Amino acid sequence: MSEKKEKLVSASTVRQHCTAEDCWVVVDGKVWDISSFLPEHPGGAEVILTHAGCDATSTYNSIHAPALLFNTLGPSKLIGHIDTTTISSIPADEWIKPPPSKSAELLLSEKPPLETLISSHDFETVASKTLSAKAWAFYSSAATDCVTHRANKEYFDRIWFRPRVLRNMAGPVNMRTTILEERKCRGKQEDVDMPDVSMSAPFFCAPAAMARLVHDSGEMGIAKGCAEKGVVQCISTNASFPASEICGTVSPDHPFLFQLYVNKDRSATSKLLKSFPKSIKAILVTVDAATPGKREADERVRSDESLMTPMSGARAVNDKKGGALGRIMGNYIDPGLNWEDLKWLRKETRLPIVVKGVMSVEDAVMCAETGVEGVVISNHGGRNLDTSPPSLRVLLQLHLTRPDVFGKLDVYLDGGIRRGTDVLKALCLGAKAVGIGRPFLYNLNYGSEGVAHLIDILKDELEVAMKLIGITDLSQAGPQYLDLGESIRGLISLTSENPPDRRTREGKIGVKHRFREKRSEKNGRSN
């Protein structure tokens, strides 16, 4: 392999290998034989043949991660390095084939200056006008009628603050927090390395697929912006780059989380887990994706079939149902995932395990009993099951019915968070930290600078909210600062010991209303 790397290949030699049967290309100064790969290319052989016998660096790098070529072809297909002294003998327009031109809507000059954006809503507005049609459809879409997607945001507006005054807010505000602490979580688990992840603010960048649809820097741009501000990023299994490349863009001391889709081929998942750099501090295993939701806006816009994610190997295609990336690129996910598989996962990694996608009190309790280190209350951003409850509603149910769970594991929440006030309300109900998804993708529209700018905005909003309710440290946050009257009216919980069965009277009796109107309680009446 070292001999092939050192071998110099002339430009004229490369030009001779320009057919479907004998196809060489140059990428980042390396000469590759991709003849055998042509029939397998997800975007079709034609796009590669356009660059046969040429320098395809610009086109390749505009779509793929740098390491993908080596990981896909292997060292045996590396012919050598291009002899740069011979390039001048080839006409420039024949040697370098530029990538397809971007539409004017993607030009940075069409966006307002970054400093004029002062909220997450501003980033969303700009993204709706400047992202490609497919990128906007993929990220903004939600399941069917988008009821849950809207409810995620609207439910925060149903909970009011109860501000306290005259508390001397002249001093600094401390919004730092630590997650996955050994003394709180499963420190008793001898086979788990608890990392004590320190965060400058109680929110993290939630996982999202293929961030390169928004900006060429993709997840690496998010990593740089988050690292600059001390915020943790959770990397998706369907990221545009391998985890090692994303983590490698910042200091090795900066922590990351990893969102895991368990592959039908368990050996593929095992291999992926073993490939993680040391900066990955925990696994967020997604459990609410037994089948993809129907995202109609995403289906209506055709996918670029050259898209492929390096860690999952998923490839974009279009079929008679449409071109939804979430549906098509999730075919590798194991729909048979169950509670027993958490034991298997525990044997595969010493990293803490956080179960992502919990949407009921009963499942949160089971997670605590199973011994995982955390749960993320999440409905997948409203992208899977429409009319599933908003995440904040489930957090409220857990807080009211099983507060003991918060002492057994870390409870996180994502879905609908757009403001610092949203973050604070979740913390007052017991969440250790919250995940923020779409806003981080929309701010990536401005590269890593946009990521850092949104973090500053959210921190400022959180600080203002903390001071105005009368606290200076996150440890002081609690339900006493919330008016829950409107939000809990009519809220009920079903006991798992006696689930309702429409076929029997006994089942109906087993449905217990946990919350009653005060007047009913006073008069001794039951709902």
Secondary structure, 3 states (H helix, E strand, C coil): CHHHHHCEECHHHHHCCECCCCEEEEECCEEEECHHHHHHCCCCHHHHHCCCCCECHHHHHCCCCCCHHHHHHCHHHEEEEECHHHHHHCCHHHHECCCCCCCHHHCHHHCCCHHHCCCHHHHHHHHHHHCCHHHHHHHHCCCCCCHHHHHHHHHHHHCEECCCCCCCCCCCCECCEEECCCCCCCCCCCCCCCCCEEECCCEEECCCCCHHHCCCCHHHHHHHHHHHHCCCEEECCCCCCCHHHHHCCCCCCCCEEEEECCECCHHHHHHHHHCCCCCEEEEEEECCCCCCCCCHHHHCCCCCCCCECCCCCCECCCECCECCHHHHCCCCECCCCCHHHHHHHHHHCCCCEEEEEECCHHHHHHHHHHCCCEEEECCHHHCCCCCCCCHHHHHHHHHHHCHHHHHCCEEEEECCCCCHHHHHHHHHCCCCEEEECHHHHHHHHHCHHHHHHHHHHHHHHHHHHHHHHCCCEHHHCCHHHEECHHHHCCCCCCCCCCCCCCCCHHHHHCCCCCCCCHHHHHCCCCC
